[in-house]
């Protein structure tokens, strides 16, 4: 009965932008068509319920399991096999979260508070896609589904009650404004996006929707470039052709954040000479920076990072900080609400199990005493009290200090009260 009463534990294990390097996340990254196979591997290893989030910021398994250590080890082993490193080495760059920490993490991810660029609108869609895929594979139990549905409610509150979600949109709009100032109509220019970071994709998508004529995507992992190009209606190019692509690009969007520069000053100098000093607008969305600041000193090169774009789009920082504080407060409220509901479900499960147990005993007694109701009810009471009495006796024998706590719980659970003694009865009379 104990197993039936408890809800499975909520867990998160994997690599994200806070715990691991970009190179590891790139190697762990799975395209949507690869996730089904990975989920099958995890299921065969002993995890029946789990969902994989695979984005540029994170590759994390969200799951429910009764044995957290075993479940996390299964996922780490599967990740290690995928990238060809030792389990010990991979574990050093992975996070393991359980219970409240896991729930808060998923709420913050869904609300885009755990992204490199807070408020990215694509993140919630990515979470929903991952949830849907796992559900289609019959790997989402009631507890996991409740977690995701609650995270969507939290994300909706953050979007509707704060201005956090306006920030990425305003950054993309600022990029458009600067592009128009530098180049004129978007319908006459082309862009190159290097890497597949969410903020870079958001800006590229915004420019494309506003009439950008041409878009090329390139990345160290070719499948990321092809997928991004398909999503944005552009074409992809191998990373070793990047210099050629730079010559044709009026706008360059760097979206890697690998901690090393993806375009050198020397390369950009050659590109500008080949372009006959036709201006290039470089947007650096990488954290750390993808573009060396020295490029901004070159004639006809205009480098803007996210901070620069935000300065164009907004006034001051105090308002954004206040919005972030409010968003975090909302997440804490929603996490608390989630666990209250969960506790209620667990208590209901315990009561249901207790009711079923009592009913089984009642039917057994009635079968033994179909006629004598007095004997049956006495026997029923004795049967119901037998196991609790034995447990209390053993507690008293082995650890008498716990006995008052057990007795207090029984009194509270069954609404009992101490019987008044004879003197009290006499005084009342």
C-alpha positions in Angstrom: 0.0 0.0 0.0 2.9 2.4 0.7 4.0 2.5 -2.9 0.5 3.3 -4.1 0.2 6.2 -1.6 3.3 8.1 -2.7 3.6 10.1 -5.9 6.8 9.6 -8.0 9.6 12.1 -7.6 10.1 14.9 -10.1 13.6 15.1 -11.5 15.7 17.1 -13.9 19.2 16.0 -15.2 21.2 17.3 -18.0 23.4 20.2 -19.3 22.5 23.8 -19.6 24.1 27.2 -20.3 24.9 27.6 -16.6 26.4 24.2 -15.9 28.2 23.2 -19.1 30.3 24.5 -22.1 28.7 25.3 -25.5 30.8 22.6 -27.1 29.3 19.9 -24.8 25.7 21.2 -25.4 26.4 21.2 -29.1 27.5 17.5 -29.0 24.5 16.5 -26.8 22.0 18.4 -29.0 19.3 16.3 -30.5 17.1 17.2 -33.4 13.3 16.5 -33.0 13.6 13.4 -35.2 16.4 12.0 -33.0 14.5 12.5 -29.7 12.2 9.6 -30.2 15.1 7.1 -30.5 16.7 8.6 -27.4 13.5 8.3 -25.4 13.2 4.7 -26.5 16.7 4.1 -25.2 15.9 5.7 -21.9 12.7 3.7 -21.6 14.5 0.4 -22.2 17.0 1.3 -19.5 14.2 1.7 -16.9 12.6 5.1 -17.2 9.0 4.9 -18.1 8.1 8.6 -17.9 10.4 11.4 -19.2 10.6 14.3 -21.6 13.7 15.6 -23.3 14.3 19.4 -23.7 16.9 19.9 -26.5 17.7 23.5 -27.4 20.8 25.7 -27.8 20.6 26.6 -24.1 20.0 23.1 -22.7 19.7 19.4 -23.2 17.8 18.2 -20.1 15.7 15.2 -19.2 12.6 15.9 -17.1 11.2 12.8 -15.5 9.4 11.1 -12.7 10.9 8.1 -10.9 10.9 6.5 -7.5 14.7 6.1 -7.4 16.3 9.5 -8.2 19.9 8.3 -8.2 19.2 5.4 -10.5 17.2 7.5 -12.9 19.8 10.2 -13.1 22.5 7.6 -13.6 20.6 6.1 -16.5 20.3 9.5 -18.3 23.9 10.4 -17.7 25.0 7.1 -19.0 22.9 7.6 -22.2 24.3 11.1 -22.7 27.8 9.8 -22.2 27.3 7.1 -24.8 26.0 9.7 -27.2 29.0 12.0 -27.0 31.7 9.4 -26.3 32.9 10.6 -23.0 33.2 9.0 -19.6 30.2 9.1 -17.2 32.4 10.8 -14.6 33.5 13.5 -16.9 30.0 14.2 -18.1 28.6 14.3 -14.6 30.8 17.3 -13.8 29.0 19.4 -16.3 25.5 18.2 -15.6 22.9 19.4 -13.2 20.8 17.1 -11.0 17.6 18.6 -9.5 14.9 17.0 -7.5 11.6 18.0 -5.9 11.1 21.7 -5.4 14.4 22.6 -7.2 13.3 20.6 -10.3 9.8 22.2 -10.3 11.1 25.7 -10.0 13.7 25.1 -12.7 11.0 23.9 -15.2 8.7 26.8 -14.3 11.6 29.3 -14.9 12.5 27.6 -18.2 8.9 27.7 -19.5 8.6 31.4 -18.4 12.0 32.1 -20.2 13.6 33.3 -17.0 16.5 30.8 -17.3 17.5 31.7 -20.8 20.6 33.7 -21.9 18.2 36.3 -23.0 15.3 36.6 -20.5 11.9 36.6 -22.2 12.7 34.7 -25.4 9.2 33.8 -26.8 10.4 30.6 -28.6 11.3 28.9 -25.3 7.7 28.1 -24.2 7.0 26.6 -27.7 10.1 24.4 -27.4 8.9 23.1 -24.0 5.4 22.4 -25.4 6.9 20.6 -28.4 9.0 18.4 -26.1 6.1 17.7 -23.9 3.9 16.8 -26.9 6.5 14.5 -28.3 7.0 12.6 -25.1 3.2 12.3 -24.6 2.9 10.9 -28.1 5.4 8.2 -27.1 3.3 7.4 -24.0 6.1 8.6 -21.7 4.1 11.2 -19.7 2.4 10.1 -16.5 -0.1 12.1 -14.5 2.6 13.7 -12.3 4.8 14.8 -15.2 1.8 16.1 -17.2 0.7 18.1 -14.1 4.2 19.6 -13.9 4.2 20.8 -17.4 0.6 22.1 -17.4 1.4 24.1 -14.2 4.6 25.5 -15.8 2.5 26.8 -18.7 0.2 28.6 -16.2 3.2 30.1 -14.5 4.6 31.2 -17.9 1.3 32.8 -18.8 1.2 34.7 -15.6 4.7 36.0 -16.2 3.8 37.1 -19.7 0.5 38.8 -18.7 1.5 40.3 -15.4 5.0 41.6 -16.3 6.7 43.2 -19.3 9.5 40.6 -19.4 8.2 39.2 -22.7 8.4 42.6 -24.4 12.2 42.7 -24.1 13.3 40.3 -26.9 10.6 41.7 -29.3 11.9 45.2 -28.6 15.5 44.0 -29.2 14.5 42.5 -32.6 12.7 45.7 -33.5 15.7 47.7 -32.5 17.8 45.5 -34.8 15.4 46.2 -37.6 15.5 50.0 -37.0 19.3 50.0 -37.2 19.3 47.8 -40.3 17.0 50.3 -42.0 19.3 53.2 -41.0 22.4 51.5 -42.3 21.1 49.8 -45.4 17.7 51.1 -46.3 14.8 48.7 -47.3 15.3 45.1 -46.1 13.9 43.9 -49.4 17.2 44.8 -51.0 19.7 43.2 -48.6 20.7 39.8 -47.3 21.8 38.4 -43.9 24.0 35.6 -42.6 23.3 33.9 -39.2 26.2 32.1 -37.6 25.1 29.5 -35.0 21.6 28.7 -33.8 21.1 30.6 -30.6 17.5 31.4 -29.8 18.0 35.2 -29.7 19.8 35.2 -33.0 17.0 33.1 -34.5 14.4 35.6 -33.1 16.1 38.5 -34.7 16.6 36.7 -38.0 12.9 35.6 -38.0 11.8 39.2 -37.3 13.9 40.6 -40.1 12.6 37.9 -42.4 9.0 38.7 -41.5 9.7 42.3 -42.2 10.9 41.7 -45.7 14.5 40.6 -45.6 15.4 39.4 -49.1 17.9 36.7 -48.4 19.1 34.6 -45.4 21.9 32.1 -45.1 22.5 30.0 -42.0 25.8 28.3 -41.1 27.0 26.5 -37.9 29.7 24.1 -36.8 27.0 21.4 -36.6 25.6 21.3 -40.1 22.2 19.8 -39.0 21.6 22.9 -36.9 22.2 25.2 -39.9 20.0 23.2 -42.2 17.2 23.0 -39.6 17.4 26.8 -39.0 17.5 27.6 -42.7 14.4 25.5 -43.2 12.5 27.2 -40.4 13.4 30.6 -41.6 12.9 30.0 -45.3 16.6 30.5 -46.2 19.4 28.3 -47.3 22.4 26.9 -45.4 26.1 26.9 -46.1 29.0 24.8 -44.7 31.0 26.5 -41.9 34.2 26.4 -44.0 32.4 28.7 -46.6 31.7 31.4 -44.0 34.2 33.9 -45.4 32.4 33.8 -48.8 29.0 34.1 -47.1 30.3 37.1 -45.2 31.1 38.9 -48.4 27.5 38.5 -49.5 26.0 39.5 -46.1 24.8 43.0 -45.4 23.8 41.9 -41.9 25.7 39.3 -39.8 24.0 37.7 -36.8 26.4 35.9 -34.5 24.5 33.4 -32.3 27.0 31.0 -30.9 28.2 32.1 -27.4 31.0 29.6 -27.4 33.5 31.8 -25.5 35.6 32.3 -28.6 35.2 34.7 -31.5 33.6 33.3 -34.6 34.8 36.1 -36.9 38.3 37.5 -36.7 39.2 41.1 -37.2 41.6 40.1 -40.1 38.8 38.1 -41.8 36.4 41.0 -41.5 39.0 43.4 -42.9 39.4 41.2 -46.0 35.6 40.9 -46.3 35.2 44.7 -46.2 37.8 45.2 -48.9 36.1 42.7 -51.1 32.8 44.5 -50.5 34.5 47.8 -51.5 33.6 49.1 -48.0 29.9 48.5 -48.4 28.7 48.7 -44.8 28.1 45.6 -42.7 25.8 45.5 -39.7 27.0 42.9 -37.2 24.7 41.8 -34.4 26.4 39.9 -31.6 23.9 37.8 -29.6 26.6 35.6 -28.1 27.1 35.4 -24.4 30.1 35.5 -24.2 30.7 37.7 -27.2 31.1 36.1 -30.6 32.6 39.2 -32.3 35.8 40.9 -31.2 35.1 44.6 -30.3 38.1 45.7 -32.6 35.9 45.0 -35.6 33.8 48.0 -34.7 36.8 50.1 -35.3 37.0 49.1 -39.0 35.5 51.5 -41.5 32.0 50.4 -42.6 31.6 47.8 -39.8 28.9 48.5 -37.2 28.9 46.1 -34.3 26.0 46.0 -31.8 25.6 43.5 -29.0 22.4 42.8 -27.0 23.1 45.6 -24.6 23.5 48.1 -27.4 20.3 46.9 -29.0 18.5 47.1 -25.7 19.7 50.7 -25.1 18.2 51.5 -28.5 14.9 49.9 -27.6 14.4 50.8 -23.9 14.9 53.5 -21.4 17.0 52.7 -18.3 17.5 49.5 -16.5 15.5 50.0 -13.2 12.2 49.1 -14.9 13.6 45.8 -16.2 15.0 44.8 -12.9 11.6 45.4 -11.2 9.9 43.3 -13.9 12.4 40.5 -13.2 11.8 40.7 -9.5 8.0 40.5 -10.1 8.5 37.5 -12.4 10.5 35.6 -9.9 7.9 36.3 -7.2 5.2 34.9 -9.5 7.3 31.7 -10.1 7.7 31.2 -6.3 3.9 31.6 -5.9 3.2 29.1 -8.6 5.7 26.6 -7.3 4.1 26.8 -3.8 0.6 26.4 -5.4 1.8 23.3 -7.4 3.1 21.6 -4.3 -0.1 22.3 -2.3 -2.2 20.7 -5.1 0.3 17.8 -5.2 0.1 17.3 -1.5 -3.7 17.2 -1.7 -3.4 14.5 -4.4 -1.0 12.5 -2.3 -3.3 12.7 0.7 -6.2 11.7 -1.4 -4.3 8.7 -2.7 -3.5 7.7 0.9 -7.1 8.0 2.0 -8.3 6.1 -1.1 -5.8 3.3 -0.3 -6.9 3.2 3.3 -10.6 3.1 2.3 -9.8 0.2 -0.1 -7.9 -1.6 2.6 -10.9 -1.2 5.1 -13.3 -2.4 2.5 -11.4 -5.6 1.8 -11.4 -6.3 5.6 -15.2 -5.6 5.8 -15.9 -8.0 3.0 -13.8 -10.7 4.5 -15.6 -10.3 7.9 -19.0 -10.4 6.3 -18.1 -13.5 4.4 -17.1 -15.2 7.7 -20.2 -13.9 9.6 -23.0 -13.4 7.2 -25.8 -13.5 9.9 -24.4 -12.4 13.2 -23.9 -8.6 12.7 -22.8 -8.0 16.3 -20.0 -10.5 16.1 -19.1 -9.3 12.6 -18.8 -5.7 13.7 -16.7 -6.6 16.8 -14.4 -8.7 14.6 -14.2 -5.9 12.1 -13.0 -3.4 14.8 -10.5 -5.9 16.1 -9.1 -6.5 12.6 -8.8 -2.8 11.8 -7.0 -2.1 15.0 -4.7 -5.1 14.9 -1.9 -3.7 12.7 -1.9 -0.2 14.2 -1.8 -1.8 17.7 1.1 -4.0 16.8 3.1 -1.1 15.3 2.4 1.1 18.4 3.6 -1.7 20.6 6.8 -2.1 18.6 7.4 1.6 18.6 7.0 1.7 22.4 9.4 -1.2 22.8 12.1 0.0 20.4 11.9 3.8 20.5 9.5 5.0 23.2 10.4 8.7 22.4 8.5 8.4 19.1 5.3 7.1 20.8 3.7 10.4 21.7 4.2 11.6 18.1 2.5 8.5 16.8 -0.4 8.8 19.3 -0.8 12.5 18.5 -1.1 11.6 14.8 -3.8 9.0 15.4 -5.8 11.5 17.5 -5.5 14.1 14.8 -6.3 11.8 11.9 -9.4 10.3 13.4 -10.6 13.4 15.3 -10.3 11.8 18.7 -10.2 13.5 22.1 -9.0 12.4 25.5 -11.8 11.0 27.5 -12.7 13.1 30.6 -11.9 11.5 33.9 -14.5 10.7 36.5 -13.8 13.8 38.6 -14.4 16.0 35.6 -17.7 14.2 34.9 -18.8 14.7 38.5 -18.0 18.4 38.4 -20.0 18.8 35.2 -22.9 17.0 36.7 
